[in-house]
Amino acid sequence: MMRLGSVLMLGLLVALNASLAAAQEQVGDLDWRPQVAVPAYTADGPLIRVDQGHGSLQTIDGRYAGFAALMRADGYGVEAGRGRLDAPGALDGVAVLVIANAASPENGSRVSAFDEAEIEAMARWVALGGSLLLAVDHAPHGTAAEALGARFGVTMGKGYAFQSVRNDVTANLVFPRQALGDHPIIAGRGGGEGVQIVNTFTGQSLKGPDGSTVLLAMSDNAFEAPDLATLQAIRQRLRAGEDVDVVTAELARPALPAQGLAFPFGAGRVVVLGEAGMLTAQIVRFPDQPDREPYHFGLNTGGHDDQQFALNLMHWLSRLIP
């Protein structure tokens, strides 16, 4: 039985279309307004700090504005963190640290977005009771976060996870209930908070440490391409009628088991996602094609329970869910 659901065919991500790469603009959907019927906190909610000090474009007033809006609607405090994570007091008062798509330093001094001192500081903080949400997209983000993930026992695919569908590929993956793990993040607190279907929007695959729970299970026929150029080559060859087994054997590798993980780390908690866009609301515009409709992806699309999934994972990380 397949563990991953049917492929979302509501258009492949425009990132797969090389002809559009120079003529698109990806931005946060600032018009999206989350609806939370009963906020988890009515006052003085836990503080979420979103790291903006390591090259990420997922800022709380930009591409991660949707995430920030959702968490504020649920009663959390949300702020940006812009300094080093090993600085004295850097994580004081923080309930959940969020790192989404940190980037390698521009000076080329290393590929990791975080140096060893910062990685150890985060590991100590989590082990003493902190909570970390690490969302890491497709290449090159897995390389930038690889050392941090490894410190928590997580292996990253570092490429582009995809499935073949007829004579094409999709990186928009759908996880129905049978592909979702047995975990409080999936179950919620009752009262309709259970998650039945999750959609992701182009990411990588993951493997967790012993004792981790797979939240989003990849199927046996999911693959990972090392980079976008290879994914485009796979797509072109499948569209030309070549055999999928031959093409994937030559150009791809089997995906790692998961695209979402949850696990304890010392006295703390960690969630790692292989895709960051599912937690926010974004738009791709086409400046040189004014008549073309913008492409929406993330929480501003329908047909999935991604908003409830985002709320549940934050409830677990902030200890609202035991």
Disulfide bonds with the S-S distance in Angstrom:
none
